[in-house]
Amino acid sequence: MESDALTRIRSIRDELNRMFLERSDLIDGALAALLSRSHVLLIGPPGTAKSMLAEELCTRIEGARYFQWLLTRFSTPEEIFGAVSLKGLEQDDYRRMTAHKLPEAHIAFLDEIFKANSSILNALLTIINERIFHNGRERVVVPLVTLFGASNELPDEEELTALYDRFMFRFITDYISEDFRFLKMLEGGGDGVRTTLTFEDLEELSATAAAIRVPGSILSEIAELRHALAREQIIVSDRRWKHSLDVLRARAALAGRSAVVEDDLMFLEHVLWKDPEERPKVREVLRRLVRGFEEEARELLIQSQELRDYTQRQWESEEMRKRALVEAHTKIANILVKFETLLQEASEAGRAIEGAEAMRSEVREIQQAMLRRAMGA
């Protein structure tokens, strides 16, 4: 039986999906970021509801403080961290008044984050990495849960590499593509229902996520994934691989599972790429690794269905029909041989084969139906 906190966060996910159309992966990523205390980078043009989602998420946590700012190359530390305290200066203590600024926020959104200059960058990195803000003589623990960063483009300056690497989740956002969803957006999304979480709920869910088991078979697949990406010239840091386990645990926790399963690995599509050009390669490697056997089995089934349809068309003569049946039957026999090889490889790799076996059975039924038609001819 799932906890009340899990029920509530799932309700929040459903409500956000009704509000923000074509953003399901981003919403799941944002919620997983909350549970794993990770940060989210959104890359895309203005007007794709990036800041709106971050603010809406913050309103779903009772008592959470939100901070939002648009950075430019002229932005000053005072805008982000607060003005210098004159009373502090009188005491030779260079501290800032942080009320309503980033050091006191639980959820923050920094637009055009890669325009941060070095005077902002150093303090920002410490807040993101360690949840610490050096304020005068004090090291203040900040309450930040998740920082959302947004940009129209990726950084090309070396000094911003460290900041870029601290965003565990990376999403490409774009405008709504489907007309029916676009019309739904114009009509107004959401249904007015607003489920909220308490900080106690969030702590409970985070603790649950941290306790999720990562089976040895999943670790082995991650090692295999690492080698497969390396063959594509995609190199991921050891730190990112380590923290990717937190992503998988959070993903499993949102699904109400006690252990990470193979399908959770697909969400690493939003974690393992560095350049947007790598993203489709990462997705394809994951698809082959996680769903490769089933996808190949589905392709074989589709070929068999096409052969069945081919034999059922209107033929000019009975001889041509029989010839088509023989040809199709031979090809389906070869498909079944491929199925046997595929299932053996999947079984040896420790993959689930129930779905592929069901598809093989369907192909056999197609073959038997062809035989019956041929014998009845």
Secondary structure, DSSP 8 states (H G I E B T S, - for coil): ---HHHHHHHHHHHHHHHHSTT-HHHHHHHHHHHHHT--EEEES-SSSSHHHHHHHHHHTBTT--EEEEE--TT--HHHHH--B-HHHHHTT---B--TTSGGG-SEEEEETGGG--HHHHHHHHHHHHHSEEEETTEEEE----EEEEEESS---SGGGHHHHHT-SEEEE------HHHHHHHHH----S----B-HHHHHHHHHHHHT-B--HHHHHHHHHHHHHHHHTT----HHHHHHHHHHHHHHHHHTT-SB--GGGGGGGGGTS-SSGGGHHHHHHHHHHHHHHHHHHHHHHHHHHHHHHHHHTS--SSHHHHHHHHHHHHHHHHHHHHHHHHHHHHHHHTT---HHHHHHHHHHHHHHHHHHHHHHH-
